[in-house]
Amino acid sequence: MASSQGDAKLERFLQWLQVNGVELRGCKIKYSDSDKGFGIFAANDVSDGVLLVVPLDLAITPMRVLQDPFFGPECRAMFEEGDVDDRFLMVLFLTVERLRKNSSWKPYLDMLPTTFGNPLWFTDDELLDLKGTTLYRATELQKKSLRSLYDDKLKALVDKLLTLDGDSERDVCFEDFLWANSVFWARALNIPLPYSYVFPQVEEKKNCSASNDKSSDVSTNMVNGNAKGCQVDGVDIQVNGVTSVSNQKDTVWVEGLVPGIDFCNHGLKPAATWEVDGTGSITRVPFSMYLLSAGQPLETDEEISISYGNKGNEELLHLYGFVLDGNPDDYLMVHYPVQALQSVSFSDSKAQLLEAQKAEMRCLLPRSLLDHGFFPVGISTNEGSDKGQLNHVCSYSWSGQRKMPSYLNKLVFPESFLTTLRTVAMKEDELFQVSSLLEELVTSGGGRQPSDSEVRAAIWEACGDSGALQMLVDLLTMRMVDLQDGSGTEDSDTNLLKNAGFSESLNLHTGNENDLSEEINGLQPPQSMSRNKWSSIVYRRGQKQLTRLFLKEAEHALQLALDEGN
Ligand SMILES: C[S@@+](CC[C@H](N)C(=O)[O-])C[C@H]1O[C@@H](n2cnc3c(N)ncnc32)[C@H](O)[C@@H]1O
């Protein structure tokens, strides 16, 4: 958009922001590059570090849609009956407003990207570059479910609203919905709104307790794929049709888009965070959201990035359509397929045991875990964070028969997943032993049912680690086969990147585990390869690399477990 047409759009957007009370105090919005699009850059110095202030009234939230005189009457009943959720409302709003000729949101919507780098926008050929990865299958499923949501719910509603409006650009099509969906996921924030802002008329009820002061980092992140907005006080409250439950006193978490703030790009070393100012004591604008400098001095024209959270490339590509080469937050997701349980021996008893210990059928293996393993890769960029530390609950002691394994503090795999695998891999005699241990416990406890950690302890006592580790080795080996069947080896990916003019900063992955440390650079795609292809190769190569490294850890642990009779 670096053209005079683009300049005119930006100019109209800046005026629109100003009319709507947005203050660019220490920053400007400008085009960054064809990869990132627009971004926010430092302008003049601000002594209090407040770079940008946006009134919360400008945010696109589910409440806003429900309260809107045009949208509200058409959506409220559907929302209250649970036919559509809060995200649907925002996607609907974006779809319709983009098609309305005289939308008051036009200057904002005209600034938004028209295509995206997430796999939903890949051609069929481009998608093949993801074959064998989790994202390949997820994209196929997501496309299908979006298609039915469009056909079954969205299209008719948009048609109705556009007819009511009587002045639309054209008829809606599936790509309009895809556009709105991608805009939502790439730009939505999980906003901690002041209670009094969301529920002005029920303010006095606000003391109905709040406990669980959840992850403060959510307030500085773009929305997490799993986060659900609109929640207050652990209790469902219906106000204006919005179901709300809170996790922090005086705060209502709501997903939404905040024009202006949503032009911040993601950086590994963010120069700013965003916060909400309920009273106006910081910004002099009550009920506003502001961008706050992280403290380090900003050079004029330096890009002001925020952190979208510690996201791996799978999540970055899926939600935001970009990847970071050498992403220190990259992870591998491993799961035990639930369907496979039906074909193992004693599947019913094992299913019961899995339920009794609230077993997790999947686990995330962040790259940082490798720092603590048998073969550390030495990339400790997450120092101070506990992300790489594992909480091994394996200090179980039952009858004291089973010795604590010597390798315990080097085992990088989450205990919650190992216990699942122990259960699935259990042999007949082990199952019998677990039953007797649990019966013994019930008898001695006067009929009390064993807790989930007691069930886990009994399973560990009976099974040890080798069955679970063998299963993990099998799962990781299968994962590697899928990845390589889909797109060749890690080395062939490295060569593809190298041949595209991307070699200098990359180490060939020929087995030197320390090579990871040299890649944390977030490099941009080279000119000679399409951005989508580059993203896919960087992502899948990272998955192969992590699979290889975690497989090596699992194989070594298995060997030790067998040697120690575990
Ligand atoms: C919240 S928007 C940021 C504003 C956006 N650049 C624009 O032009 O509207 C998020 C999108 O910006 C782009 N983006 C953000 N951070 C990036 C990064 N570090 N590298 C590449 N693209 C990035 C991605 O396209 C992402 O989906």
The ligand as an SDF file (V2000), in Angstrom:
LIG
                    3D

 27 29  0  0  0  0  0  0  0  0999 V2000
   -2.5380   -6.8660   14.6540 C   0  0  0  0  0  0  0  0  0  0  0  0
   -2.0960   -6.8500   13.0090 S   0  0  0  0  0  0  0  0  0  0  0  0
   -0.8070   -5.6780   12.9730 C   0  0  0  0  0  0  0  0  0  0  0  0
   -1.0090   -4.6460   11.8950 C   0  0  0  0  0  0  0  0  0  0  0  0
   -0.7960   -5.1340   10.5070 C   0  0  0  0  0  0  0  0  0  0  0  0
    0.6250   -5.1580   10.2060 N   0  0  0  0  0  0  0  0  0  0  0  0
   -1.5250   -4.3070    9.4760 C   0  0  0  0  0  0  0  0  0  0  0  0
   -0.9360   -3.9080    8.4720 O   0  0  0  0  0  0  0  0  0  0  0  0
   -2.7220   -4.0720    9.6410 O   0  0  0  0  0  0  0  0  0  0  0  0
   -1.3330   -8.4090   12.8930 C   0  0  0  0  0  0  0  0  0  0  0  0
   -0.7870   -8.7430   11.5230 C   0  0  0  0  0  0  0  0  0  0  0  0
    0.4210   -8.0210   11.2750 O   0  0  0  0  0  0  0  0  0  0  0  0
    1.3900   -8.8440   10.6340 C   0  0  0  0  0  0  0  0  0  0  0  0
    2.5300   -9.0050   11.5490 N   0  0  0  0  0  0  0  0  0  0  0  0
    2.5760   -8.6620   12.8460 C   0  0  0  0  0  0  0  0  0  0  0  0
    3.7830   -8.9020   13.3710 N   0  0  0  0  0  0  0  0  0  0  0  0
    4.5340   -9.4310   12.3870 C   0  0  0  0  0  0  0  0  0  0  0  0
    5.8700   -9.9140   12.3130 C   0  0  0  0  0  0  0  0  0  0  0  0
    6.6940   -9.8880   13.3590 N   0  0  0  0  0  0  0  0  0  0  0  0
    6.3080  -10.4040   11.1240 N   0  0  0  0  0  0  0  0  0  0  0  0
    5.4910  -10.4470   10.0530 C   0  0  0  0  0  0  0  0  0  0  0  0
    4.2060  -10.0000   10.0580 N   0  0  0  0  0  0  0  0  0  0  0  0
    3.7300   -9.5020   11.2110 C   0  0  0  0  0  0  0  0  0  0  0  0
    0.6940  -10.1650   10.3540 C   0  0  0  0  0  0  0  0  0  0  0  0
    0.1590  -10.1040    9.0790 O   0  0  0  0  0  0  0  0  0  0  0  0
   -0.4070  -10.1900   11.3940 C   0  0  0  0  0  0  0  0  0  0  0  0
   -1.5150  -10.9610   11.0110 O   0  0  0  0  0  0  0  0  0  0  0  0
  1  2  1  0
  2  3  1  0
  2 10  1  0
  3  4  1  0
  4  5  1  0
  5  6  1  0
  5  7  1  0
  7  8  2  0
  7  9  1  0
 10 11  1  0
 11 12  1  0
 11 26  1  0
 12 13  1  0
 13 14  1  0
 13 24  1  0
 14 15  1  0
 14 23  1  0
 15 16  2  0
 16 17  1  0
 17 18  1  0
 17 23  2  0
 18 19  1  0
 18 20  2  0
 20 21  1  0
 21 22  2  0
 22 23  1  0
 24 25  1  0
 24 26  1  0
 26 27  1  0
M  CHG  2   2   1   9  -1
M  END
$$$$
